[in-house]
């Protein structure tokens, strides 16, 4: 864990001083010129006891400084104590802390980032600046919780192991946790979880988390997270390449756990109820078949025409459970569709909603948090593509508009009177390479957006 200090000038004894440089203020130095350093995002150059890091065109851009701080943290990974003249902001603390993250659990030679202490040089620093740095560091810790879960192999982070780990985090974070085992899941008639789990030799779990603020809350926000610990596709089996990265198919549930782990420390005033269905999606002898019918406890019946469209089947259980709580609004997060990655690429999440005002709240929170989302249409005309000849609906609507029909499927389980938002994070939840504040592997996408939404939430 990194500690941040404030000082009016660079203290003695630091290993390195990190200095931000915009494209318009590059030093006239032969070493800088030889390195081709132009102050562009991602660029760095070492001078004597100094590290210049490019921020692009605007030093006041929170996203740019967050990325630059993360790049600097990786470049200075062998230093233990540094100072920086970057702005003393929450985003800078987030960037430095996020940039130190490394997942080395399974490396025979572990080389963790050694950076432990950062002095932020701020001539006018005070209590407000100190609070911003502390908040940024705490948010980064919450993101690391989600990253660790997403990076853990699916054969290790099974549903029971995941649920036990969440329960331990809940105890440490002042949350209430209720973990339903397979018998309790059957008794609660969580039909989607039971159907997807039929192909697995490992039992499912369904976790409910409750965050109660210290002062009585007037509103409750419900969160639902997809917790598929490994997705082989079921009988609609994925290709070998398609299974790569599927250990991260629980990124939605991981993001919710990460965010709630920091809720009390950050003084969140909104009450939260979270619902996390957990199972893998495998190919055992009694796996659900194409053509099977699921009858949910709210009476809705679903014809399963593709067992690899399983995330929506377990999210339906979560949404039904959330709606029964009569919350002010519901958000679900899921690594749901490859179609959303095709539409928006690997760095942007799709945002769907049934309420314009709530869509704006979520989009504004994501923008403030520096996590890119793009509002997507919920096209009513496509809803008929989910109609089944023998059930209320089917679980796929065809190849065209796959992210939209997946959202429409989820909308079937949410009353029109309840504001609802769906974040399809299939692209940005996992990265192939380092990029700004994100490492290769699990990114923890969604944690920062959720914490900002919880900070600013108003009943729609």
N, C-alpha and C positions, 0 to 999 in steps of 0.2 A: 504494500500500500504506500502511495506517495503522500508526503506531507508538503504543505505549501506554507511559505512564510512571506511576510511583507517587509520591505525595507525601502528606505529613501535613496539608497545608493547600493551599488554592487558590493557585497561583503567580501572580506578577505577569505581565502581558503577554498573558493569554489573551483571546480575542475574546468568549468567552461562557462562562457557567457553567450547566450542565444540572443541574436538580434534580428528582428523582422526587417525585411527590405521589400519595398514595393517596386514595381517595374519602372517607376519614374525617379527612383532615388538610389540607383545602384552606385556603389563607391567606385571612384576612378582608381582602381588598384590593378596592377599587372597580374597578380594571382587570380583575382576575380575574373578578369578578362580571359585569362588562359583557361580557366575552368568552364567558360561559356555561360557563366552565371548571369542571368538577366532579371532576377527577381520574380520569375514566374512560379506559380504554385507547384510545389513538389521539388523545387531546386534547392540545393544546399551547397555551401562551400566552407571549408575550414580555413581560418586564418590563425595567427598565433593567439591561442587562448580564446578564440571567438568562433562561433558558428553562425554564419549568415543563412537565413532561411527565407525563401521567396513566399510572398503572400499575394502576388498579383497586383491588381490596381488599387485596392481599397483596404487600408489597415483597419477601418471601422467595420468591415464586413465580418460578422460573427462566424459565418461558415468558413471564410477564408482563414481567419486566425485559428479556428479550431483545427482545420486541416494542417496548417503550418506548424502548430504546436505538436501535433501527432508525428509529423515528419521529423521534426527536431528531436522528439523523444526517442525515436528509433535510431536516428543518426548518432545520438549521444548515449547509446545504450550501455556503453562501458564506463560511463561516468556515474558517480554516486550522488554528487551534489553539484547543481548548476544554478546559475542565475539567468534571468531573462528580462529584457526590456520590452517584451510584448505587453499589450494592454492587460491590466489586471481585471479580467472579466471571467464570468462563469464559463464561457466558451473556451477560453485559453486553458483553464484548469481541466475541463473535460478533455481537450485535445491532448495535453501532456499525459494525463492519466490513461486515456484510451490508447495512446501510442505506445505505452510501455507493455501492453498486454501481449503475452505469448502463451500458447498452449503447448507445454513441453512434457506433459504427463507420460507420454509413451516414447520419448526419446531416450536412448541409452546415455547420450551425453547432453544433459540439460544445460542450456545457456540462457537463463532468464535475463531480462532487462535489469541492469543493476541500479538504475536511477531511482533514488529514494527521497531526495529532498530538492525542492525547487524554491528559490527565492525570487519572488516577483518584485521588480523594482518599480515602485509607484510613489512618486513624490507626494501625491495627495491621498494616499491610502488611509482608510478608516474602517469603521465597523461595517459599513455597507459593502465595501470592497472585500473585506474579510469574509463576509457572509456569502458573497458571490463565488469566491474561490472554494469555500467549503461545500457549497451546493454543487458546483461543477465536479468536484472530486467524488462526492457521494453518488451523483448520478453515474459517473464512470464506473464506480464499484458495482452499481446495479446492472449496468450493461455487461460487465464481466461475468456476473452470475448467469445471464442468458447465454453468453458466448460459451461458457464452460459446458452448459447442458448441450448446446447444439454440436459442439465439437466431440462430445463423448461418443464412442462407437455404439451402434444400435444393439450389438450383442452384450454390451455392458450396461447401458442405460435402458433396461427393460422397463415396462410399465410399473411393476412393483418397486424397482429401484428408484425410478423417477419420483414416484409418489412418496416414498420414504424420505428422499432428499428434500422434496418440497415441504413435507411436514417439519423436517428439522429447520429449514429456513424460516418457516412460519413461527416456530417457537422462539427463534432468535430475533425475529422482527416484530413481535407483538401482534401477529395475525392469528386468527382462529382457523384451524384446519380440520376438515372432515374428510376422511379417506374411505371410499366405498370399495370393498373387495368384490370378487366376482359374484358371491352370493348376494351381497347387498345390491349390486348392480342389477342382478336378475329380479330381486324383490322390488326394486324401484322401477322396473320395466324400462330400462334404458336400452331400447331395442337396437339402436344403431350401433352402439358399442358392442353389444353381444353379437350382432351379425358380422361385423368386421373381424372380431376376435376369433371367430369359429375356425379359421385356418391356422391359428397359433397354438403352440404348446405352452405358451406363457400367459397367465391370466391377466385380464385387464384391470384397470383402476379408474375411478372417477373421483377427482379431488375438488372439493369446494373450499374456497378461501374467503374469509371475511375480514375486512379492515374497518375498524370502528375508530373514527377520529376522537381525540381527547375531549372535544366539545361536541355536543349533540348535533348531528348533521340533519339538514332539512331534506336532502336528496340522496338517492342511492344510484350509483352508476354500476351497471352489470357488465362484466367482461367474460368473454368466452374464447378459449384458445385451443386450437387443434394440437393434439398431443400424440401423433403417430410416431412412435419411437423408431420404427424402420418400415419403409414402404416398398415391398417387393411387387406390389400390384395385385396380389391375390391371384385368382385363376386367370384374370386378364393381365398376365404377367408382364412386367416391364422388360425391356431389353437389358443386356448387361451394362451398356453405357447409361441407360436410363436409371439404373439403380445407384449409380455413383452420386454421392451427396444425400441419399435418402435417409441417412442417419439424422439429418437436420429437419426432417418433416414434422418435428414437434416445435419448430421455431416460434409459432404463435403462443403456445402454452409457456414456453421458456421466457418470452418477452413479458408476459403478464407476471410471472413469478419474479423476474428481475425487477420490474417496476414496483410491485407491491413490497418487495424486500426493503425498499427505501422510503416507503410512504410515511411511516411514522417519523423517521429522522428528518424528513423534509417538511413536516407539518401539514400534510395533506388534510384538507377539511371536509372532503367529500367521502361519504360512506361507499365502500366498494364490496360487491359480491362477485366472485370469480368462479367459473365452472370450467374444469379442465378434464375432458375425456382422454384417456390414455390407453393405447394398445398398439401392437404392431399389425401389419397387414401382410399375412403370409399365405402359404399354399398347402396347408395340412389336408389330411384326408377328408375332413368334414368342412372344408372351407365353404363359405357361401357361394352359391352357384349363380351364374348369369341367369336371370329370369326369376330369382327368388323375390319374395315379397316381404318387406319389413312393415310391421304395424307399430307405429309409435304410440306412446302413452296418451298423447292428445287426440288419438283416433286417426291421424293421417297415415295413409298407406303409400309405400314407395316400391316400385318395381326396379330392381337392380339390373341394369343392362351393361354395366361396366364396373367390375369390382375394383378397378384402379381409381375410380372416382369415389374413394372411401372417406376422404376428409369431410365432405359435406354430410355424410351419413352420421358421423359421430358428432359433428357440430350441431346437427339438428337436436340431438339429446341435450346438448349444452344450452341451446337457444330456448328449448321448451322449458328447461329448468330455470333459466334466467327470467323468462316472461312470467312464470308463476310467482316470482318475487315482486312483480309490479314495479320495476325500477323506473326512474325518470328517463333513462335511455340505455341502450345496449351497444357495445362494440365487440365485434369478433375479429380475431386476428388468425390468419392461417396461411401457410405455404400451400395454396390451394390449387392453382392451375398453371400449367406450362403455357397456356394461351395468354395469360397476363404477362409472362416474360416475353413472349413473341411480340405482344402489343407495345410494351413499355420498356423492354430491355431489362438487364440484370440489376439496375441501380434504382429503379423507381417502383413504388408500390401502387397498386390500383385501389382507389377509394370509391366505394359504392355506398349509397345511402337512400333511405326512403323519406328523408326530411331535409329540406334545403338548409335550414338554420343549423341543424346538427352537423350536416356535411361541412358547413363553413367552420364550425367550431373545431372539428377534427383536422381539417386542412390547415387552419391557422396554427393549431398546436404543432402539427408536423413541420410547418414552415419555421416557426420559432425555434423548434428543437433541431433544425438542420437535417431532417430526414425527408427526402423527397417523396411526395405522393402526388398522384394525378387523379382528379375527379373523373370517374368513368360513368357512362350512361347506364341507367337501369331501364332497358327498353321493354315496355309493356308488351309490344307486339311479339317479342320473342318468348314470352311466357308460355304460349301455346306449344312451343317446341318441347316442353316438359310434360305435356299431357300423355298419359298412358292409356292403353285400351283396356287394361284390366285392373288398374289401381288409380289412386288419386293423382300420382305423378311418377315419372321415372327419374333416375338419378343423373341422366345425361341428356343434353339437348342437341347433340351433333357437334361437328368440328367447328363450324362457323360461330364466331362469337362465344367461344367456350368460357371465357372469364365472366361474360355477362350472364349466360344461362346458369353458371354456378352460383352467382350472386342471386339470381332470381329463384333458384332452388332454396337457398337459405331464407330469402324473403317470405317464402310460403309458410315459414314457422314463426314469423313475427307479425303480430297484429299491426294494421296500418296506423293505429293510434299510438304505437310505441316508437319513438325515434330510434333508428337503428343505423349503424354504420358497419361496413364490412371492409377490412383491409386485407387485400390479397398480397402477401409479402413474399411470394415464391421467388421473385428475383433477388431483392436486396437482403434476404435473410442469410445468404451464404455467398461468399466471394471467392473467386479462384485465385486472386492476387491481392496484394496490399493496395489500398487506394485511400489516401488521406487518413482519416481517423480509423478506418476499417482495416483489420488484418486479413490475411487469407484465412478462409474458414468461416466459422460462425461470426456474424457481425453484431448480434444483439439488436438488430433493427426492430424498432417499435417501442423499446424501453423508454427512450427519451420523449417520443411522441406521447405515450401514455402518461408519463409523469407531468408533462406540460399540460395535457388535457385535464388531468386531475387537479392541477393547480388552478386552472382557469375555468373549470366546468361550471356552467349555469344550466338550469333546467330548460330544455328547448320549449 
